[in-house]
C-alpha cells in the first residue's frame, strides 16, 4: 500500500555530512543539558509518599491541586485512577517536609491532617484508602534496573542486526537509536519535565520502535545491492530511502496520530509518557533515515558485505 510514489531518487547521501553534523550538535546539546541540569526524577526514583483516596462523588482534581499548592507543594501530582471517585496523590519527601500543614513536627506525613486540610477540598466523604512510602533506596534500585534494561535492549539489538545483516548496520543502527534516547532525555533535562517510570518505558519503546525503521531501510539496501549491480553505494542507499518513504509516512503518521491523542486528551497520567513518545518518534524517523544510513556509508558498506558471490560449479572431468 502506498499513498504516493516518488519517481526520482532523492539524493540524501549528497548531504550526508550536513545531516551528521546536525545530529552531532543536537546530541551534544542533549548531553550538556543532562550534565548541567540533570533529570527531574519522580518519587519512584527519589522517594516519597503515594496516597490513594476515595469520594462519594466525582472528585474535584483542580481543587485538590490548589489545596496542595496552598500548603507548599510546588508541583502537585494528582490524578484519577480506576474511577472518577478515586484519586491518587504523589508527594516527594521534599514536598512533605515543606508542607507543614499536613506533616508532623518531624516532617512525616500526617494522614489526619491531609484529610482535613487537603482531601476535604476535593469533595464530600474524603477517605484515605492507602498510604505507601517509597524510600530513596527503592528508587535507586529502580534507576539501576532501568539502566540495565536499556543496556540489555541495546545488546540484543546489536546481536540481532549483526546476525541478520552485517556488523556495520548493527553499529550504525545502535548509534542512531541511542541518539533518539539521548535526545529524549535531553528534552526532559532542558525543560525539567518529570522523569518517571512511564517515561523510562517510553524511551525503551522508542528504542525498539526506531530499530524497526532501521531494519526496513537496511533490508531495502540489501535488496538493492542484489538488483542494482552497477549502481554506486550512494545511489543504492538513496533509492532504499526514497522507495520506503511512503511506508514511513503511513506507519509513523498513524502511530503519531494515536500518540498525539494521548498527549492532548490523555490527561496528566499519560502526558509525559506521550510527550516522550512524540519526541522519540519524530527523531526516530530522522535518525533511521538521515543518521543510520550515512553512518553505514562512512563505515564502508559494500555489495560484498551483503551479497555473497555465487561460486561456479566445475564439472568433474572423467
C-alpha positions as a printed NumPy array, in Angstrom:
array([[  0.   ,   0.   ,   0.   ],
       [  1.366,   3.43 ,  -0.983],
       [ -0.009,   6.956,  -0.612],
       [  2.452,   8.245,  -3.169],
       [  5.424,   7.14 ,  -5.23 ],
       [  8.494,   9.251,  -5.881],
       [  9.794,   8.604,  -9.372],
       [ 13.259,  10.09 ,  -8.969],
       [ 15.536,   9.156,  -6.09 ],
       [ 16.188,  11.966,  -3.606],
       [ 19.97 ,  12.495,  -3.197],
       [ 20.117,  12.114,   0.582],
       [ 23.729,  10.919,   0.618],
       [ 24.869,  14.074,  -1.176],
       [ 24.118,  15.909,   2.081],
       [ 25.095,  13.094,   4.451],
       [ 27.828,  15.148,   6.128],
       [ 25.406,  18.   ,   6.87 ],
       [ 22.874,  15.603,   8.394],
       [ 25.523,  14.003,  10.598],
       [ 26.783,  17.399,  11.797],
       [ 23.209,  18.404,  12.742],
       [ 22.787,  15.11 ,  14.589],
       [ 26.087,  15.587,  16.417],
       [ 25.147,  19.109,  17.512],
       [ 21.737,  18.037,  18.842],
       [ 23.326,  15.06 ,  20.6  ],
       [ 25.987,  17.261,  22.248],
       [ 23.325,  19.792,  23.302],
       [ 21.276,  16.993,  24.917],
       [ 24.336,  15.701,  26.788],
       [ 25.169,  19.22 ,  28.001],
       [ 21.659,  19.649,  29.421],
       [ 21.847,  16.219,  31.068],
       [ 25.17 ,  17.067,  32.725],
       [ 24.355,  20.687,  33.604],
       [ 20.738,  20.371,  34.75 ],
       [ 20.167,  16.649,  35.243],
       [ 16.83 ,  14.854,  35.156],
       [ 13.883,  15.827,  37.335],
       [ 13.228,  12.377,  38.777],
       [  9.799,  11.45 ,  40.094],
       [  9.211,   9.955,  43.521],
       [  9.654,   6.436,  42.098],
       [ 13.357,   7.288,  41.891],
       [ 13.835,   9.872,  44.65 ],
       [ 11.461,   8.533,  47.28 ],
       [  8.168,   9.955,  48.522],
       [  4.623,   9.144,  49.535],
       [  1.755,   7.77 ,  47.455],
       [ -1.728,   8.424,  48.852],
       [ -4.942,   6.939,  47.453],
       [ -8.296,   8.35 ,  48.498],
       [-11.948,   7.847,  47.578],
       [-15.036,  10.067,  47.49 ],
       [-18.785,   9.513,  47.428],
       [-18.983,  11.798,  44.366],
       [-16.584,  12.527,  41.484],
       [-13.526,  14.226,  42.948],
       [-12.566,  17.805,  42.116],
       [ -8.999,  17.328,  40.878],
       [ -8.28 ,  21.025,  40.349],
       [ -9.438,  21.851,  43.888],
       [ -7.081,  19.195,  45.255],
       [ -4.158,  20.607,  43.27 ],
       [ -4.967,  24.092,  44.551],
       [ -5.124,  22.844,  48.144],
       [ -1.74 ,  21.17 ,  47.835],
       [ -0.191,  24.29 ,  46.335],
       [ -1.646,  26.312,  49.201],
       [  0.247,  24.225,  51.773],
       [  3.572,  24.449,  49.922],
       [  3.617,  21.613,  47.381],
       [  5.265,  23.178,  44.336],
       [  4.162,  20.718,  41.623],
       [  1.18 ,  18.679,  42.855],
       [  0.764,  15.267,  41.256],
       [ -2.945,  14.467,  41.454],
       [ -4.791,  12.102,  39.144],
       [ -7.834,   9.865,  38.938],
       [ -7.314,   6.145,  38.813],
       [ -9.921,   3.46 ,  38.285],
       [-12.972,   5.747,  38.566],
       [-13.654,   9.464,  38.902],
       [-14.321,   8.839,  42.614],
       [-10.773,   7.584,  43.268],
       [ -7.742,   9.868,  43.45 ],
       [ -4.003,   9.274,  43.716],
       [ -1.609,  11.848,  45.213],
       [  2.168,  11.639,  44.817],
       [  4.25 ,  13.727,  47.211],
       [  8.035,  13.871,  47.218],
       [  9.915,  13.847,  50.506],
       [ 10.833,  17.486,  49.872],
       [  7.161,  18.416,  49.409],
       [  6.159,  16.655,  52.63 ],
       [  8.873,  18.5  ,  54.544],
       [  7.796,  21.842,  53.041],
       [  4.073,  21.334,  53.704],
       [  3.967,  21.82 ,  57.457],
       [  0.145,  21.942,  57.397],
       [ -0.026,  18.225,  56.501],
       [  3.115,  16.954,  58.246],
       [  4.16 ,  16.132,  61.789],
       [  6.898,  18.132,  63.579],
       [  9.493,  15.587,  62.378],
       [  8.489,  16.174,  58.705],
       [  6.454,  12.984,  58.238],
       [  3.067,  12.877,  56.553],
       [  0.1  ,  13.117,  58.937],
       [ -2.848,  11.279,  57.351],
       [ -5.44 ,  13.026,  59.539],
       [ -4.107,  16.483,  58.675],
       [ -4.001,  15.532,  54.993],
       [ -7.686,  14.536,  55.091],
       [ -8.769,  17.703,  56.883],
       [ -6.581,  20.257,  55.064],
       [ -6.339,  18.895,  51.523],
       [ -8.577,  15.933,  50.704],
       [-11.727,  17.594,  52.045],
       [-11.393,  20.195,  49.275],
       [-11.854,  17.506,  46.625],
       [-15.4  ,  16.586,  47.582],
       [-17.574,  15.112,  50.346],
       [-16.735,  11.984,  52.377],
       [-12.99 ,  12.042,  51.639],
       [-11.367,   8.876,  52.893],
       [ -7.78 ,   7.668,  52.607],
       [ -7.68 ,   4.09 ,  51.335],
       [ -3.899,   3.566,  51.056],
       [ -0.685,   5.301,  52.065],
       [  2.566,   3.935,  50.678],
       [  6.064,   5.218,  51.381],
       [  8.711,   4.842,  48.666],
       [ 12.188,   5.066,  50.151],
       [ 15.217,   6.51 ,  48.32 ],
       [ 16.86 ,   3.067,  48.352],
       [ 13.945,   1.583,  46.376],
       [ 14.201,   4.479,  43.944],
       [ 17.913,   3.789,  43.453],
       [ 17.142,   0.153,  42.696],
       [ 14.534,   1.186,  40.121],
       [ 17.031,   3.537,  38.448],
       [ 19.627,   0.757,  38.339],
       [ 17.137,  -1.742,  36.928],
       [ 16.066,   0.787,  34.296],
       [ 19.658,   1.324,  33.213],
       [ 20.221,  -2.432,  32.981],
       [ 17.054,  -2.817,  30.92 ],
       [ 18.335,  -0.178,  28.484],
       [ 21.717,  -1.93 ,  28.278],
       [ 20.178,  -5.352,  27.586],
       [ 17.94 ,  -3.888,  24.862],
       [ 20.977,  -2.333,  23.163],
       [ 22.963,  -5.582,  23.32 ],
       [ 20.017,  -7.559,  21.953],
       [ 19.554,  -5.164,  19.026],
       [ 23.258,  -5.283,  18.142],
       [ 23.274,  -9.085,  18.125],
       [ 20.073,  -9.264,  16.064],
       [ 21.229,  -6.796,  13.414],
       [ 24.725,  -8.293,  13.212],
       [ 23.227, -11.735,  12.557],
       [ 20.54 , -10.565,  10.137],
       [ 22.612,  -8.067,   8.158],
       [ 26.208,  -7.16 ,   8.925],
       [ 28.1  ,  -5.581,  11.822],
       [ 28.264,  -2.188,  10.093],
       [ 24.47 ,  -1.973,  10.089],
       [ 24.389,  -3.028,  13.746],
       [ 26.796,  -0.281,  14.784],
       [ 25.022,   2.365,  12.665],
       [ 21.566,   1.399,  13.962],
       [ 22.631,   1.472,  17.614],
       [ 24.309,   4.864,  17.228],
       [ 21.172,   6.221,  15.555],
       [ 18.762,   4.714,  18.092],
       [ 20.781,   5.762,  21.146],
       [ 20.81 ,   9.209,  19.566],
       [ 16.988,   9.186,  19.876],
       [ 17.046,   8.125,  23.532],
       [ 19.629,  10.762,  24.487],
       [ 17.601,  13.442,  22.675],
       [ 14.504,  12.448,  24.701],
       [ 16.489,  12.657,  27.944],
       [ 17.952,  15.985,  26.813],
       [ 14.482,  17.475,  26.333],
       [ 13.41 ,  16.298,  29.794],
       [ 16.595,  17.72 ,  31.326],
       [ 16.307,  21.047,  29.459],
       [ 12.699,  21.754,  30.448],
       [ 12.875,  19.873,  33.773],
       [  9.872,  17.737,  32.909],
       [  9.266,  14.958,  35.407],
       [ 11.119,  11.758,  34.569],
       [  9.104,   8.798,  35.834],
       [  8.951,   5.059,  35.214],
       [  6.424,   5.639,  32.427],
       [  8.882,   7.952,  30.654],
       [ 11.592,   5.317,  31.003],
       [  9.181,   2.799,  29.457],
       [  8.57 ,   5.249,  26.596],
       [ 12.314,   5.593,  25.987],
       [ 12.679,   1.803,  25.798],
       [  9.681,   1.641,  23.45 ],
       [ 11.252,   4.276,  21.189],
       [ 14.47 ,   2.27 ,  21.08 ],
       [ 12.6  ,  -0.77 ,  19.782],
       [ 10.356,   1.308,  17.531],
       [ 13.253,   3.117,  15.86 ],
       [ 15.168,  -0.062,  15.135],
       [ 12.181,  -1.302,  13.13 ],
       [ 12.597,   1.585,  10.674],
       [ 16.338,   0.923,  10.531],
       [ 15.691,  -2.732,   9.689],
       [ 13.289,  -1.759,   6.873],
       [ 15.863,   0.556,   5.276],
       [ 18.72 ,  -1.923,   5.785],
       [ 16.635,  -4.669,   4.197],
       [ 15.91 ,  -2.467,   1.17 ],
       [ 19.619,  -1.602,   0.863],
       [ 20.436,  -5.318,   0.766],
       [ 17.791,  -5.914,  -1.912],
       [ 19.136,  -3.   ,  -3.961],
       [ 22.669,  -4.367,  -3.843],
       [ 21.299,  -7.542,  -5.423],
       [ 19.236,  -5.759,  -8.101],
       [ 21.296,  -2.628,  -8.838],
       [ 24.617,  -4.283,  -9.596],
       [ 26.133,  -1.323, -11.448],
       [ 24.901,   1.379,  -9.058],
       [ 27.148,   3.211,  -6.612],
       [ 26.73 ,   2.851,  -2.858],
       [ 25.235,   6.356,  -2.649],
       [ 22.685,   5.539,  -5.349],
       [ 21.747,   2.27 ,  -3.647],
       [ 21.146,   3.992,  -0.295],
       [ 19.269,   6.929,  -1.846],
       [ 16.958,   4.538,  -3.67 ],
       [ 16.372,   2.498,  -0.498],
       [ 15.342,   5.576,   1.495],
       [ 13.224,   7.081,  -1.294],
       [ 11.36 ,   3.84 ,  -2.02 ],
       [ 10.397,   3.398,   1.637],
       [  9.195,   6.972,   2.233],
       [  5.533,   6.192,   1.523],
       [  5.624,   3.322,   4.015],
       [  7.351,   5.598,   6.54 ],
       [  4.658,   8.271,   6.204],
       [  1.836,   5.742,   6.653],
       [  3.379,   3.884,   9.598],
       [  4.714,   6.825,  11.563],
       [  1.796,   9.072,  10.675],
       [ -0.753,   6.655,  12.124],
       [  1.393,   5.979,  15.191],
       [  1.959,   9.673,  15.813],
       [ -1.774,  10.364,  15.485],
       [ -2.515,   7.902,  18.275],
       [  0.299,   9.247,  20.467],
       [ -0.844,  12.837,  19.974],
       [ -4.364,  11.849,  21.022],
       [ -2.879,  10.536,  24.282],
       [ -0.838,  13.714,  24.655],
       [ -3.781,  16.103,  24.23 ],
       [ -6.648,  14.055,  25.674],
       [ -4.986,  11.526,  27.986],
       [ -4.727,  13.871,  30.947],
       [ -1.825,  14.266,  33.402],
       [ -1.414,  10.5  ,  33.811],
       [ -0.312,   9.956,  30.202],
       [  1.082,  13.408,  29.419],
       [  4.825,  12.855,  29.863],
       [  4.635,   9.283,  28.563],
       [  3.006,  10.536,  25.341],
       [  5.385,  13.507,  25.174],
       [  8.425,  11.213,  25.315],
       [  6.918,   9.004,  22.595],
       [  6.172,  12.037,  20.41 ],
       [  9.751,  13.298,  20.613],
       [ 11.115,   9.786,  20.108],
       [  9.009,   9.025,  17.042],
       [  9.855,  12.312,  15.331],
       [ 13.58 ,  11.95 ,  15.952],
       [ 13.343,   8.223,  15.219],
       [ 12.272,   8.938,  11.651],
       [ 15.136,  11.395,  11.272],
       [ 17.773,   9.118,  12.773],
       [ 16.774,   5.976,  10.854],
       [ 16.899,   7.823,   7.545],
       [ 19.496,  10.544,   7.999],
       [ 21.762,   9.157,  10.721],
       [ 21.815,   5.376,  10.319],
       [ 22.207,   5.345,   6.524],
       [ 25.084,   7.888,   6.363],
       [ 26.958,   6.135,   9.184],
       [ 26.601,   2.862,   7.276],
       [ 28.142,   4.626,   4.288],
       [ 31.023,   6.052,   6.371],
       [ 31.755,   2.575,   7.74 ],
       [ 32.34 ,   1.438,   4.166],
       [ 29.416,  -0.877,   3.447],
       [ 29.679,  -2.518,   0.035],
       [ 27.897,  -5.101,  -2.069],
       [ 30.226,  -7.906,  -0.955],
       [ 29.162,  -7.362,   2.672],
       [ 25.556,  -8.323,   1.931],
       [ 25.585, -10.338,  -1.282],
       [ 27.676, -13.48 ,  -1.228],
       [ 29.33 , -14.218,  -4.584],
       [ 27.97 , -17.237,  -6.415],
       [ 30.534, -19.986,  -6.757],
       [ 30.645, -21.516, -10.188],
       [ 30.415, -25.273, -10.241],
       [ 33.154, -27.039, -12.172],
       [ 32.125, -30.319, -13.742],
       [ 34.47 , -33.128, -12.894],
       [ 36.347, -34.474, -15.904],
       [ 36.144, -38.242, -16.036]])
